[in-house]
Amino acid sequence: MLIIKAGTLIDGLRDHPTHNQALFIADGRIVEILPLEQTCLPPDAEIVDWRAGCVLPGLIDCHVHLASLGAADARQFKDDPAAALALRAAANAKKTLKAGFTTVRNLGSNFDVDIQLKKAINENILQGPEIVASGRCLAITGGHGHEGGIEADGPWAVRKAVRTLLKKGADVIKIMATGGVLTEGVEPGAAEFSLEELSAAAEEAHRAGRKIATHAHGNIGIRNAVAAGIDTIEHGVFLDEETIALMLEKGTALVPTLSAPHKINAHGRQSGIPEYAVAKNAKIFANHAKSFRLAWEAGVTIGLGTDAGTPLNYHGENAGELKLMVEAGMQPMAALKAATSNAAEILGLAGEVGQLTAGARADFLLLKGNPLEDIGLLTAAQNIAAVYRSGKKV
């Protein structure tokens, strides 16, 4: 048995931390959590004394691209073979885990390499976080993400594409409701898949017991996706009150990915990011944080996602999203919930990960300092003393 003595414990569920707690861990799961003064420590237990720091759940990133480097201009890698992508994804998975992210949802990878990477990690061939994998994304012909995605036009073609991904082993479906920044020749605000096509995709995913996420910047595309029954809106740049009300009615979550446009805006064309991407990003950047605040203040469920792998948005730096959420007005505990229990709910893993409670998987990290006082502590590797996945230190 492993016992962690926690000076400060953030369990991912409560609105406040607890103090001087003991976590009892066996067979990869939390057996119980007790106040230290009520604890009798077994003489044969392995004991880790972390009363000087904070223990919190392993973090969850709801939107990554493990096979992407985060290069300023990814077009140079567009013809890379599956083997190169797989090697890159394996390296990025390890970086992500070491940064305290024990679960990720990978939303789009050429050749479905994320599905194979998940299998390799589950078989203990490679070290990495738990992966909820989408495989390739669904795009309209010539639309956002069409390079490396599955192009489909019309409801029946969309159904076949979803079924193809399910056959490959996809845990979640990713579909493009609007244009985007990084695909040349498309407009971020423009709707792409129709309501009928989005509904067909959602129906097929849900029939198979899978969730479906959509890339969506423009309000019309977002509203179509929500009406179609899509489970999560990724980005959600141009939200209005009517669409947010529909999200609340339907129970649709938002994964804002503030990091992606922030990085492009911060570094610009001088860093090598293509001119067309910088210009399109300028159109969406100012409204992004505003839409995030509107949704959060209205009560929409928010999950942390970084879009890691987009330009200069590096794997292993995922916790920077927490800082951006707090800077946009979110309280630190709310941001941590977005990265733990909220994210677990979005991924369909509520009760399994994202919380430190009896019966949950023992995914957690030991942090120097208190993130409620300084959320930026999580962005520095030297502050993360240890990461545990299924009760084992990584």
C-alpha positions as CSV (number, residue, x, y, z in Angstrom):
1,M,0.0,0.0,0.0
2,L,1.1,3.5,-0.8
3,I,0.2,6.4,1.6
4,I,0.5,10.0,0.6
5,K,0.5,12.6,3.4
6,A,-0.9,15.7,1.9
7,G,-0.5,19.1,3.5
8,T,-3.0,20.7,1.1
9,L,-5.4,18.5,-0.9
10,I,-7.4,19.7,-3.9
11,D,-9.8,16.9,-4.8
12,G,-11.1,18.3,-8.0
13,L,-14.7,18.4,-6.8
14,R,-14.9,20.7,-3.8
15,D,-14.8,24.5,-4.0
16,H,-12.1,24.6,-1.3
17,P,-9.1,22.5,-0.4
18,T,-8.7,20.3,2.7
19,H,-5.6,20.0,4.8
20,N,-3.5,17.4,6.5
21,Q,-5.0,14.4,4.7
22,A,-3.8,10.9,4.1
23,L,-4.5,9.1,0.8
24,F,-4.4,5.3,0.9
25,I,-3.7,3.8,-2.4
26,A,-3.7,0.1,-3.5
27,D,-3.9,-1.7,-6.9
28,G,-3.8,1.6,-8.8
29,R,-6.8,3.1,-7.0
30,I,-7.6,5.4,-4.0
31,V,-8.9,3.2,-1.2
32,E,-9.8,6.0,1.2
33,I,-8.8,9.5,2.3
34,L,-8.7,10.3,6.0
35,P,-7.5,13.2,8.2
36,L,-4.0,12.5,9.3
37,E,-4.9,12.7,13.0
38,Q,-7.3,9.9,12.5
39,T,-4.8,7.7,10.6
40,C,-3.0,4.6,11.8
41,L,-0.2,4.0,9.3
42,P,0.4,0.3,8.4
43,P,4.1,-0.5,9.2
44,D,4.7,-2.1,5.8
45,A,3.2,0.8,3.8
46,E,5.3,3.0,1.5
47,I,4.8,6.5,2.8
48,V,5.4,9.8,0.9
49,D,5.3,12.8,3.1
50,W,4.1,15.8,1.1
51,R,2.8,17.9,4.0
52,A,4.9,20.8,2.7
53,G,3.1,21.0,-0.6
54,C,-0.1,20.3,-2.5
55,V,-1.6,17.1,-3.9
56,L,-4.1,17.4,-6.7
57,P,-5.6,15.2,-9.4
58,G,-3.8,14.4,-12.5
59,L,-4.7,17.2,-15.0
60,I,-6.7,16.5,-18.1
61,D,-6.3,18.2,-21.5
62,C,-9.5,17.9,-23.6
63,H,-7.9,19.0,-26.9
64,V,-4.4,18.0,-28.1
65,H,-2.7,17.0,-31.3
66,L,0.1,14.7,-30.1
67,A,1.4,14.0,-33.6
68,S,2.0,17.7,-34.3
69,L,5.2,19.4,-33.2
70,G,4.0,22.9,-32.6
71,A,6.1,24.2,-35.5
72,A,5.4,27.8,-36.6
73,D,4.6,26.5,-40.1
74,A,3.4,22.9,-40.1
75,R,3.0,22.7,-43.9
76,Q,6.6,21.5,-44.1
77,F,5.5,18.3,-42.3
78,K,2.2,17.7,-44.2
79,D,3.7,14.8,-46.2
80,D,5.3,13.0,-43.3
81,P,4.7,9.2,-43.2
82,A,2.7,7.5,-40.5
83,A,5.9,6.2,-38.8
84,A,7.3,9.8,-38.4
85,L,4.0,10.9,-36.9
86,A,3.9,8.0,-34.5
87,L,7.4,8.6,-33.2
88,R,6.6,12.3,-32.7
89,A,3.4,11.5,-30.9
90,A,5.1,9.1,-28.6
91,A,7.6,11.7,-27.6
92,N,4.9,14.3,-27.1
93,A,2.9,11.9,-25.0
94,K,5.7,11.5,-22.6
95,K,6.3,15.2,-22.3
96,T,2.6,15.7,-21.6
97,L,2.6,13.1,-18.8
98,K,5.7,14.6,-17.2
99,A,3.9,18.0,-17.1
100,G,1.2,16.5,-14.9
101,F,-1.4,15.7,-17.5
102,T,-2.4,12.1,-16.9
103,T,-5.3,12.1,-19.4
104,V,-5.7,13.8,-22.8
105,R,-8.2,13.7,-25.6
106,N,-6.5,13.7,-29.0
107,L,-8.7,15.4,-31.5
108,G,-7.4,14.7,-35.0
109,S,-4.3,12.9,-36.2
110,N,-3.3,11.8,-39.7
111,F,-3.4,8.0,-40.3
112,D,-5.2,7.5,-37.0
113,V,-1.9,7.3,-35.2
114,D,-3.4,8.4,-31.9
115,I,-5.5,5.2,-31.8
116,Q,-2.4,3.1,-32.2
117,L,-0.4,5.2,-29.7
118,K,-3.2,4.7,-27.1
119,K,-2.9,0.9,-27.6
120,A,0.9,1.0,-27.1
121,I,0.6,3.0,-23.9
122,N,-2.1,0.7,-22.6
123,E,0.1,-2.3,-23.3
124,N,3.0,-0.6,-21.4
125,I,5.2,-0.4,-24.5
126,L,5.4,3.4,-24.1
127,Q,4.9,5.8,-21.3
128,G,2.2,8.4,-21.6
129,P,-1.1,9.7,-20.4
130,E,-4.4,7.9,-20.9
131,I,-5.6,8.9,-24.4
132,V,-9.1,9.4,-25.6
133,A,-8.5,9.1,-29.3
134,S,-10.5,10.4,-32.3
135,G,-8.3,9.3,-35.2
136,R,-8.8,11.5,-38.3
137,C,-11.2,14.4,-38.2
138,L,-14.2,14.7,-40.5
139,A,-14.1,17.6,-43.0
140,I,-16.2,18.8,-45.9
141,T,-14.4,18.5,-49.2
142,G,-11.7,21.2,-49.2
143,G,-12.8,22.4,-45.8
144,H,-10.9,23.0,-42.6
145,G,-8.8,20.0,-41.7
146,H,-9.3,18.2,-45.0
147,E,-5.6,17.4,-45.3
148,G,-5.2,14.3,-43.3
149,G,-8.9,14.1,-42.4
150,I,-11.8,12.2,-44.0
151,E,-13.6,14.3,-46.5
152,A,-17.4,13.7,-46.5
153,D,-20.3,15.5,-48.1
154,G,-23.9,14.7,-47.4
155,P,-25.5,12.9,-44.4
156,W,-24.9,9.3,-45.7
157,A,-21.2,10.0,-46.5
158,V,-20.8,11.5,-43.0
159,R,-22.4,8.4,-41.5
160,K,-20.0,6.1,-43.4
161,A,-17.0,8.2,-42.3
162,V,-18.1,8.0,-38.6
163,R,-18.6,4.2,-38.9
164,T,-15.1,3.9,-40.5
165,L,-13.5,5.7,-37.6
166,L,-15.5,3.5,-35.1
167,K,-14.3,0.5,-36.9
168,K,-10.7,1.7,-36.5
169,G,-11.2,2.1,-32.7
170,A,-12.0,5.8,-32.2
171,D,-13.1,6.7,-28.7
172,V,-14.6,10.0,-29.8
173,I,-15.5,11.6,-33.1
174,K,-14.1,15.0,-34.2
175,I,-16.0,17.0,-36.9
176,M,-15.4,20.4,-38.3
177,A,-18.5,22.7,-38.1
178,T,-16.7,25.8,-39.4
179,G,-13.6,27.0,-41.1
180,G,-10.4,27.5,-39.2
181,V,-7.2,29.5,-38.9
182,L,-4.6,27.0,-40.0
183,T,-6.2,25.6,-43.2
184,E,-5.4,28.0,-46.1
185,G,-8.4,29.2,-48.1
186,V,-11.2,28.8,-45.6
187,E,-12.8,31.4,-43.3
188,P,-12.9,30.7,-39.5
189,G,-16.4,32.2,-39.1
190,A,-18.0,30.3,-42.0
191,A,-20.2,27.3,-41.4
192,E,-19.1,24.2,-43.2
193,F,-21.0,21.0,-42.4
194,S,-24.8,21.5,-42.5
195,L,-27.2,20.9,-39.6
196,E,-28.3,17.7,-41.3
197,E,-24.8,16.4,-41.7
198,L,-23.8,17.3,-38.1
199,S,-27.0,15.6,-36.9
200,A,-26.1,12.4,-38.8
201,A,-22.6,12.4,-37.3
202,A,-23.9,12.9,-33.8
203,E,-26.5,10.2,-34.2
204,E,-23.9,7.6,-35.4
205,A,-21.5,8.5,-32.6
206,H,-24.1,8.3,-29.9
207,R,-25.5,5.1,-31.3
208,A,-22.1,3.5,-30.7
209,G,-21.8,5.0,-27.2
210,R,-19.2,7.6,-28.2
211,K,-19.1,11.3,-27.7
212,I,-18.6,13.8,-30.5
213,A,-16.6,17.1,-30.5
214,T,-16.7,19.8,-33.1
215,H,-14.2,22.5,-34.1
216,A,-16.4,25.6,-34.3
217,H,-15.5,29.3,-34.5
218,G,-18.5,31.0,-36.1
219,N,-21.8,31.4,-34.3
220,I,-23.9,29.8,-37.0
221,G,-21.8,26.7,-37.1
222,I,-21.7,26.5,-33.3
223,R,-25.5,26.8,-33.1
224,N,-25.9,24.1,-35.8
225,A,-23.6,21.8,-33.8
226,V,-25.4,22.4,-30.6
227,A,-28.8,21.8,-32.2
228,A,-27.4,18.6,-33.8
229,G,-26.5,17.2,-30.4
230,I,-22.8,17.6,-30.6
231,D,-21.3,17.1,-27.1
232,T,-18.5,19.7,-27.0
233,I,-17.8,22.9,-28.8
234,E,-14.0,23.3,-29.4
235,H,-12.9,27.0,-29.5
236,G,-16.3,28.7,-29.5
237,V,-14.9,32.1,-30.6
238,F,-18.1,33.9,-31.7
239,L,-20.7,32.9,-29.1
240,D,-23.8,35.0,-28.4
241,E,-26.4,34.8,-25.6
242,E,-28.9,32.9,-27.7
243,T,-26.4,30.2,-28.6
244,I,-25.2,30.0,-25.0
245,A,-28.8,29.5,-23.8
246,L,-29.1,26.7,-26.3
247,M,-25.9,25.1,-25.0
248,L,-27.3,25.3,-21.4
249,E,-30.5,23.7,-22.6
250,K,-28.7,20.9,-24.4
251,G,-26.0,20.4,-21.9
252,T,-23.2,21.2,-24.4
253,A,-19.8,21.9,-23.0
254,L,-17.2,24.4,-24.1
255,V,-13.5,23.7,-24.5
256,P,-12.1,27.2,-25.3
257,T,-8.4,26.4,-26.1
258,L,-7.3,30.0,-25.4
259,S,-3.7,28.9,-25.9
260,A,-3.9,28.4,-29.6
261,P,-4.8,31.9,-30.8
262,H,-2.8,33.4,-27.9
263,K,0.4,31.9,-29.2
264,I,-0.2,33.0,-32.7
265,N,-1.0,36.5,-31.6
266,A,2.0,36.7,-29.3
267,H,4.6,35.5,-31.8
268,G,3.1,36.6,-35.1
269,R,4.6,36.4,-38.6
270,Q,8.1,37.2,-37.5
271,S,8.3,33.7,-35.9
272,G,7.5,32.0,-39.2
273,I,3.8,31.5,-38.8
274,P,2.2,31.8,-42.3
275,E,0.8,35.2,-43.1
276,Y,-2.6,33.8,-43.9
277,A,-2.9,32.2,-40.4
278,V,-1.7,35.4,-38.6
279,A,-4.3,37.5,-40.6
280,K,-7.1,35.1,-39.8
281,N,-6.1,34.8,-36.2
282,A,-6.3,38.6,-35.8
283,K,-10.0,38.3,-36.8
284,I,-10.9,36.0,-34.0
285,F,-8.4,36.8,-31.2
286,A,-10.2,39.8,-29.5
287,N,-13.5,38.0,-29.3
288,H,-12.2,34.7,-28.0
289,A,-11.8,35.6,-24.3
290,K,-15.1,37.5,-24.4
291,S,-17.0,34.5,-25.6
292,F,-15.2,32.3,-23.0
293,R,-16.3,34.7,-20.2
294,L,-19.9,34.9,-21.5
295,A,-20.2,31.1,-21.5
296,W,-18.5,30.5,-18.1
297,E,-20.5,33.2,-16.4
298,A,-23.7,31.8,-17.8
299,G,-22.9,28.4,-16.3
300,V,-21.8,26.4,-19.4
301,T,-19.5,23.5,-18.4
302,I,-16.0,24.5,-19.3
303,G,-13.2,21.9,-19.9
304,L,-9.5,22.7,-20.2
305,G,-8.1,22.2,-23.7
306,T,-5.0,23.6,-25.2
307,D,-5.0,22.6,-28.9
308,A,-1.3,21.7,-28.2
309,G,0.6,21.0,-31.4
310,T,-0.7,24.2,-33.1
311,P,1.9,26.9,-33.9
312,L,4.3,27.4,-31.0
313,N,1.8,25.7,-28.7
314,Y,4.1,23.0,-27.3
315,H,3.3,19.8,-25.6
316,G,4.4,19.8,-22.0
317,E,3.4,23.4,-21.7
318,N,-0.3,22.6,-21.4
319,A,-0.7,24.2,-17.9
320,G,-0.3,27.6,-19.6
321,E,-4.0,27.3,-20.4
322,L,-4.8,27.5,-16.7
323,K,-3.0,30.9,-16.5
324,L,-4.9,32.2,-19.5
325,M,-8.3,31.1,-18.0
326,V,-7.5,32.9,-14.8
327,E,-6.3,36.0,-16.6
328,A,-9.6,36.0,-18.5
329,G,-11.4,36.2,-15.1
330,M,-11.9,32.6,-13.9
331,Q,-11.1,31.8,-10.3
332,P,-8.2,29.5,-9.8
333,M,-10.3,26.7,-8.3
334,A,-12.8,26.9,-11.1
335,A,-9.9,26.7,-13.6
336,L,-8.5,23.6,-11.8
337,K,-12.0,22.0,-11.9
338,A,-12.0,22.7,-15.7
339,A,-8.8,20.7,-15.8
340,T,-10.0,17.9,-13.6
341,S,-13.6,16.9,-12.8
342,N,-15.2,19.0,-15.5
343,A,-12.8,17.6,-18.1
344,A,-13.4,14.0,-16.9
345,E,-17.1,14.5,-17.3
346,I,-16.6,15.9,-20.8
347,L,-14.5,12.9,-21.7
348,G,-17.0,10.4,-20.2
349,L,-14.6,9.5,-17.4
350,A,-16.4,11.1,-14.5
351,G,-15.6,9.2,-11.2
352,E,-12.6,7.5,-12.8
353,V,-10.2,10.3,-13.2
354,G,-10.1,14.1,-12.4
355,Q,-10.9,13.6,-8.8
356,L,-9.3,12.4,-5.6
357,T,-12.0,10.3,-3.9
358,A,-12.3,6.7,-2.8
359,G,-12.6,4.4,-5.8
360,A,-11.1,6.8,-8.3
361,R,-8.0,5.9,-10.2
362,A,-4.8,7.1,-8.4
363,D,-3.7,9.7,-11.0
364,F,-2.3,12.7,-9.1
365,L,0.6,15.0,-8.8
366,L,2.7,16.4,-6.0
367,L,3.2,20.2,-6.4
368,K,5.5,22.6,-4.6
369,G,3.4,25.4,-3.3
370,N,-0.3,26.2,-3.6
371,P,-1.9,26.7,-7.1
372,L,-4.8,28.6,-5.6
373,E,-2.4,31.3,-4.6
374,D,-0.4,31.1,-7.8
375,I,-1.8,29.1,-10.7
376,G,1.4,29.7,-12.6
377,L,3.2,27.2,-10.4
378,L,1.9,24.4,-12.6
379,T,3.6,25.9,-15.6
380,A,7.1,25.3,-14.2
381,A,8.5,21.8,-14.3
382,Q,10.6,22.3,-11.2
383,N,7.4,22.8,-9.2
384,I,6.0,19.4,-10.1
385,A,7.8,17.1,-7.7
386,A,6.1,13.9,-8.9
387,V,3.4,12.6,-11.2
388,Y,1.6,9.3,-10.4
389,R,-0.5,7.4,-12.9
390,S,-2.6,4.5,-11.5
391,G,-0.7,4.7,-8.3
392,K,2.8,4.4,-9.9
393,K,5.3,7.3,-10.0
394,V,6.2,8.1,-13.6
